[in-house]
Amino acid sequence: METEPHPFEATIAAIRAQVPADLAAPRIGIVCGSGLSTLASHFRDKVEVAYDSLPGFVKSTVAGHKSAFAFGRLGEGQGIPVVAMLGRFHPYEGYPMAKATYPIRVMKRLGVQSLLITNATGSLNPAIPVGTIVIIQDHLSLPSLTGMNPLLGPNYPPYPRFLPMSNAYSRRLRKLVFHGFYKLQSKLNMSSANANGKIDEQAIQEGTYAYVSGPTYETPAEGRFLRAAGADVVGMSTIPEVIVAREEDMEVCVLSLVTNFVVIPAGYRSIREEVEAELAGKPLEAVQDAIVSHEEVLEVGQRKAELMRELIEIVVPTI
């Protein structure tokens, strides 16, 4: 029987050589998206392990992503051992799916049972504004449906050959996040020191995540297509990690921070109309095409990272 092609033993040994034994068996894993690596800033007894010191790992090359694991504790008292990915890997960086998702399999072998995944995402839904935290309840993965699925290839028992995804997002974890949000909302709204103002109930919503391969942002036609297909937000990560985490029998919860609106103009003024107006001597006002930038994504991520951090700090001890 062919063995699984991952250097698990070497990777785990390299981690345990750098991390104290009481931190090297975390129960909860966290994946930090663009601009959200500050989530690990409040870990107690934090130890960072650079990816380039770990066999089987590649390097995160995207701005706003570090390239290390962070081990530490969250919560009162002794605290809960956690591990966070400060930077993730993407197929658009040129990495095979097996490499991009390898850290998730390592987390499982370290002892992680529940996985909280964060990301920066674009809103397709006018009712979900920039700054909203969206708890993902389902996904639409165009790459997975068209030949770019992390489970393609040989099957290695005891993994199932055909993995169900209808229950990918843990109801238990989603309920805990909402409970945590209402607790945090009450705390912040009663605090005179809260610089962000009152937080209303729409600051956190549920939605469907569309996964696209990137690295280009969506055209208006693609945005309309995804919206019509039922997606609320769209991003270039997360779903390969969700699929592998479910194959590894981990509970999964995804928190998407909306950092921009996908550019979907309400109408289109034709170039023909503009040219005919110019020929008639009555030129129309110039149209400026809206664009999205990664700098905008990082800026919003950094502003809202504190809220995401506080929410996760409240939720982790309840898991």
BELSUL-V699200 format. One record per helix or strand of 2 or more residues. SS is the DSSP state (h for helix, s for strand). FROM is the first residue (numbers start at 0). TO is the last residue. Records with the same first field share a line. If there is no record, write none. Layout:
BEGIN
SS->FROM-TO  FROM-TO
END
This chain:
BEGIN
h->7-15  36-41  50-52  90-92  96-99  101-109  141-144  170-189  200-202  219-227  238-246  270-278  293-315
s->27-31  43-49  67-73  79-85  113-122  132-140  203-210  232-234  250-260
END
